[in-house]
Amino acid sequence: MTYLALNITFMLSAFVVLNVVMRKSPWRTLGLTLLAMLAATTIFDNVIIGLHIVSYDPTKVSGVLIGVAPIEDFCYTVVAVMLTGVIFNAMTRKRG
């Protein structure tokens, strides 16, 4: 299984959880948070991959790169933002 196939599975699962758990998803907030996190991921992933701190098996990546970071690496950020939003809203929701 490639990294991309694995990551798409987790991204779809997180998206389903987001929409099942939350009737009204805070899409604007999640979108702005996601933009900021993707910018940070772009910078820091390129640094750690460029310095050979982290590497990927070239046979398991799609070959689509942003700098030296494979596109698959950005899926973790997307899932983290979605699930963090769900957890935060679930923990701060007022119970009636």
PEPE-V96463 format. One record per backbone hydrogen bond with DSSP energy under -1.0 kcal/mol. CO is the residue of the C=O (numbers start at 1). NH is the residue of the N-H. If there is no record, write none. Layout:
BEGIN
CO|NH ; CO|NH
END
This chain:
BEGIN
2|6 ; 3|7 ; 4|8 ; 5|9 ; 6|10 ; 7|11 ; 8|12 ; 9|13 ; 10|14 ; 11|15 ; 12|16 ; 13|17 ; 14|18 ; 15|19 ; 16|20 ; 17|21 ; 18|22 ; 25|27 ; 26|30 ; 27|31 ; 28|32 ; 29|33 ; 30|34 ; 31|35 ; 32|36 ; 33|37 ; 34|38 ; 35|39 ; 36|40 ; 37|41 ; 38|42 ; 39|43 ; 40|44 ; 41|45 ; 42|46 ; 43|47 ; 44|48 ; 45|49 ; 46|50 ; 47|51 ; 48|53 ; 48|54 ; 49|52 ; 57|60 ; 60|3 ; 64|71 ; 66|69 ; 69|66 ; 70|73 ; 71|74 ; 72|75 ; 74|78 ; 75|79 ; 76|80 ; 77|81 ; 78|82 ; 79|83 ; 80|84 ; 81|85 ; 82|86 ; 83|87 ; 84|88 ; 85|89 ; 86|90 ; 87|91 ; 88|92
END
